[in-house]
Every structure is written in structure tokens, then in C-alpha cells.
Amino acid sequence: MQDVSGNVSGKSLKPDEISAIWQEVIDLMAQLQNLIENDLHILSEEQGSIQLIENLQRYRKRFRAVAAEYSAELACQKESAEDLLGFERLISNLSARFINIAPEDADPEIHHALEQICNFFKASHCGFMEVSPGGKPVLFSHIACLDHGYQVPLNIDLSGLYPWCFEKILGEGRPIFVSAGEAGPPAAGADMETMKKWNLRSILFMPVSAKGHVGHVLALFSDTDQVRFSEEYFPRLQLVGEMVLQVLERRKEQEALIISEQRFRQFFKNTPDYCFILSPQGTFLNINHAALEALGYQREELVGKPAELIFASESRTKISDLLSKLNNRGHIKNEEMVIITRNGEKREILLNVGVLRNQDGTILCSTAVQTDITNLKRSENYLREAYAEIKQLKDQLEAENLYLKKEMQLSGEFKGIIGESKLIKSVLHKVEQVAPIDSLVLITGETGTGKELIAQAIHQHSRCKDRVMVKINCASLPIGLVESELFGREKGAYTGALTRQMGRFELADGSTLFLDEIGELSPEVQVKLLRVLQDGEFERLGSTKTIKVNVRIIAATNRDLAEEVRKGKFREDLYYRLNVFPIDVPPLRKRTEDIPLLVWAFINEFSEKMNRKIHTVPKDVMDAIQRYHWPGNIRELRNVIEQAVIVSTKGILQVELPKQSYGHTFQALSLEEAESLHIMKILELTGWRIKGKRGAAELLGLKPSTLYSRINKLGISNRPKRDDIPS
């Protein structure tokens, strides 16, 4: 087994071996001459004569052996030359048969060629294989057998049967000769086993390359030891393989051309565009059905006529310039033209033309495709007129609404904020001042005074008014979750963090973030918040990646942050960072002149919602409402009015104010003590019911979760029951 680099068959001698034989013959003749000339004196002696005769007999025997060997070599060389000449004639005949072969005759002719090769070498099989991309599989495309009754399957993967051979062939691109009588390398065990299974004595694999890549293999198989696979035949066998490959490639190209022609004919026939084939002189050679139908002509009426015949007068003036462009560039693209039908109708088209040239650049013909854009142009004109009309109506509507907008500006400028008092007007003036600027705003005020409404008004008049204002109540979340809610978390940041979550700062990027009850933040969160306010950057919980955001901060609290700073419960640097533009929302008891407006606003709201009509508020009722202290501020007032609308009859508002529980004796209490006492009284009043209608949270104007947080912080205990809302 070898990749063939030397002689592999017969006993043909090399030229240097023949020269050595001739030199030996010459030496023998010279020795014979010396014997005759120099040793005549021994003829007189009987013993010398016997020795001479023996020498002569020995030289004659050797001479005859050399002459016989040389004669056999000459005969072998003559036979080899005749065989080689016969193979050359065979290749010449095959080449002649392959010229101008029709696609349908390719397979029979290739099979005939393989049979001829098989017969010449007395091989059992001769096959042509195709190598798949990547080297596997390798399958027969054609095969011929010396025994016509035996057929080899074409779907056998030869690369799996002869792995060593094909690794060599594909890797080195050289012929491989395998003989069962020779010991092969250990890696060729599978190859030798296949030969034994198929009763093969020798195989020759001849790679056929195209563009530097082995894509096919010509193979000869022999089941006898009489093999004539001499190296002299290798170039001729490779030539046969290349001839077969050319036939296959030419057939493939011809089949592709036939398919392409069929597709073009199908496209030319069925496309809705108008297609024309034009001569170099610009006359019609062919016209498709769509063009004939649109133009109203028969094919014979246009074939041979100049193409300008179908163009309207306004487009004919452009034809000479287009022909010049076509000759220079080889194409015309998206040229708007006007054609005219047989009955005089004009249609707008988009013209595209390409040329077909021969090898010397001469134009053979041109193909023109016209896309009818008449309806598209009509639609464009209609839309243009419609847009003009819409713009006129829009301008008119804007002009008509200009006054209305100005009138509504004041009333709609601060939605939900009701009041005419100096205090509320002062607050709204501050809102107007700070809203367009991205400064931090700190809104302070008692619970229920409408701090969130003020924050919403600032956002609605800011540069990011088109974005949603993101809100978070810092007191409504457990301490351990505030940081996660503000800054986000990564999956697995802590026990229970099963997913990745964006924080409120990320959600509010490019908008406003409203931090309600900011005084409830823990010192740890205050530090991270300060960093965001200073640098605009933070990290999610469980992450080291820094995130930068652009967020406008509005904070609110019902605490005295300056006092909290003094007590060490709030960071001084964070306080000063937040307190850039403070707005203090006055409690309802300090703006009693706004109470009637608020009462009627709430009456209208709940009357519409409950489908009840309240048309009268007695003066003594309104006076009582204005005299009440309203510790829960506007939120408490709203709840009282809602209850009053429910119980009122005959359209007259009946109000039951909460009972005063503080007495007349003044007792100096701290803010926390007063807050704790007030919450205790409300809890006792509601029977420790916190949520729901008329629950403690509703009476205090707080969310239930916020009230739970305050109860825990103030240390209020001895509660007999607890609602199911977690604290």
C-alpha cells in the first residue's frame, strides 16, 4: 500500500539498469579478446587448452544470459509502448465522443468511457466518485463493471470504507495504490478489511482537482493480481477524470441555463409589468402579454417597429438622452415616462432598461421593464390635496381654539389643586417658578395636605412632562426592601430575589422620581441616595456595575427634617442636598377660606359617582366644617364629605364631624407623643379596625401599610387584632 511515487507493476528496467547490463557485456567481450590475444601460448600445453576452453564456455554462458535478459527487456519495453499508444488512442476517442455532447447523453457516454478504461486495464470495476463538502460522504456518481451481471450500489460511502486512503487523497491530493499483497500501515486496517470483504486484490484512487480542491476521484478496482497500473498511465488517467468532470460541469451549466430560460419565459409571460426586448437599433423584438393588453396592440403590430411609437410626445424628447445614457452606463433606472395606448389614453410608467453585450462589448439586445404608476400618481395627487385640506382645517381649528386655550390655562394649569387663598396661591407660584428647572424640590407639610398633587403639578410643567412620574412611598415598604425598590437588584442578591428587577431610579431615567415620606429612609439608604443626587450613579443590589441616570428628584415629608438632623436621625448633608427649593404646603386649618370650594368639589365628585344630587349645604353646616381643626387635612375632609353624601337626603348635605378627643386642657406633648395619642384615639374609635370604609387608615387619610409602619415605629401595642396587610 503506497501513495504512488515510483513504479508499481511489471519488471520494467530503468535506463541506468539497462546501461549497467550493456557495460557488463562490453567488459565480457574485452575479457574474451584478451584471452585470445594474450593467452595463445597456453595452447601448446594440454592443461592450458583445457583451462582456456573452460573459460570460454563460462564467458559464453554469461554472455547468453545477459543477451537473453536484454532481449526480454526490449520485448517488455516494446509491449509497454504499444499499450501506452493504445491508451492514447482510447483517450483520443473518448475526447472526441465528449465534444458537444447533449445533456441527456452525458450519463451513457460517461458509463461507456468507464467501461473502456475497465476493459483496457482488465479491472473488475471502474468508478467516478463525488466528494461532498467537508470530505464526507464520498459516493459513486458513475460506475462500470467488467462483469455486466454484477452491479455495485451507488449509495455506498467510500470514505467510511477506505478512511486511510481518502484521508491521504484529500489531504495530499496524490494518487493512492493499494495492494492486498503488500503490508499496509496500521492506520489502514479498515481499508484492508474492506478489500478482503469485497475480494479485491488492488485499488487505484486517482484524485481529480478543480480550482485547487479535490472534488472527485477516479477509481480502478481489480480482483486479480495481474495489474498494469504503471505510473506512465497516471497523467492519462487524471486527464480522463478531468474530461468526465468537464462533461458533468457542462451538463450542470446547460441544465441551469435551461432552468433560467424557463424562469425568464415564465416571468416574461406572467409578470404584471410591461416587458419588452429591443434590438440594438431600438426596435421591438418581443413584447409580453401584460404590455400588449395595456397598450391595446397585437404582437405582430409592434414587432420590428421603433420603441418610441408607444411613448407620448412629452416623453419622446427624452429618448435620445436616455439612449446615450444606456450606451454609456449600460442601464437606465427608475426613469418616469409617459406612454400612450392605441386609443389615446396616457399612462405614467417607471422605466428600467438593461443591455446584453457579447464578449467584445457589442450590444446584442436590451430588456426594458415598465412599471405602471398611473394609479399611484393619482393617489399621490389625491393625498396631496387631502393633506392641504387637513392643514387648512388644522390651522383654522388652532386659531379658533387659541382663545379657549388661554381661558383654560389658569383653571387647568394645576389639575386637582383647589383653592383661592393667599397661602395656596403662594405655593402655586413657587410651583411655576421651579417646574421648568431641574432643581431638587423638597415638599413639606402635614399628612393629607396634598403634597403628591404639588409634586404632580411640578412634573406636569417640567421638561419631562410627556413621561410618567415614578412614585415610591418610603414608609410603605419594609426597611429591607426600600433599597431594592429604589436601586433595583440582581437575581440572587438576597434570599427570595428570584429574578432581576429594575429600581425606581432606572424606571425614572429621563423623568421625575417622587420620593414620598423620605424622612423614613434608613441611614444606609440615605448614603446611597446622597450619591445618586451628587453623581447621578448607583449600583443594583448584588451588582458591581455602575448605572448612570438623569432623574429629577421631588421629595416629600410630613416630618421636620431639620429637627431630625438635630436628633441624628437624618443625614445633614442629604438634608441640605434636598432642601434646594423647599415648598411648604399649609394645613387646611390655615386656609379655611378654601374649605367651601373643596366641599363643593367633593360634593360634585361623589354625587356624580353615586348618582345622587346634593344642591344645598346649610350655612351652619359649612360654618361647622370651617371651624373643625381637620387634623387629617384635605384627605380627612374628603372622607367626611363622602360619608355625608351617602347619608344625606332631599339634596341637603348632612355632615357628622369627628368628635374632638383632645379636651380643653392643654398638655405639653412632644410631636411623637401627640401623634401616638391621636392614632390611639382613632384606633379606639374604630375598634382597632385599620382598613376598609371608616377604618382608622381612612379617617387619618393614610394608606393602611403606612399606618402599620407608624404604629410599629411609635411602639403602639395592646392591639387586640391585626388586619392581614403586612407591616
Protein Blocks (a to p, Z undefined) as FASTA:
>chain_A
ZZdfbdfedjbdcfklmmmmmmmmmmmmmmmmmmmmmmmmmmmpmklmmmmmmmmmmmmm
mmmmmmmmmmmmmmmmmmmmmmmmmmmmmmmmmmmmmgopafklmmmmmmmmmmmmmmmn
opabdcdddddehhiacddfbdcdfblmbccdfkbcfklmmmmlmmmmmmnopacdddfk
bccdfklmmmmmmmmmnopabdcdddddeehiafbdcddddfbfbdcbdfklmmmmmmmm
mmmmmmmmmmmmmmmmmmmmmmmmmmmmmpmbdcddddfkopafbdcfklmmmnopafkl
mgopafklmpcfklmmmmmmmmmmmmmnopaehiacddddfkopacdddddddddddfko
pafbdcdddddfklmmmmmmmmmmmmmmmmmmmmmmmmmmmmmmmmmmmmmmmghiacjb
fklmmmmmmmmmmmmpccdcddeddehilpmmmmmmmmmmmmklmpccddddfklpcfkl
mmmmmnopaehkaghiabccddfklmmgoiacddehkllpcfklmmmmmmmmmnopacde
hiabdcddddddddddfbdfklmmmnopacfklmmmmmmpgcddddfklmmmlmmmmmmm
mmmmmmmmnopacfbdcfklmmmmmmpnolnlmmlmmmmmmmmmmmpghhiacddddddf
kbjbdcdddfklmmmmmmmmmmmmnoopagdehiaklmnopafklmmmmmmmnopghifb
dcfbdZZ
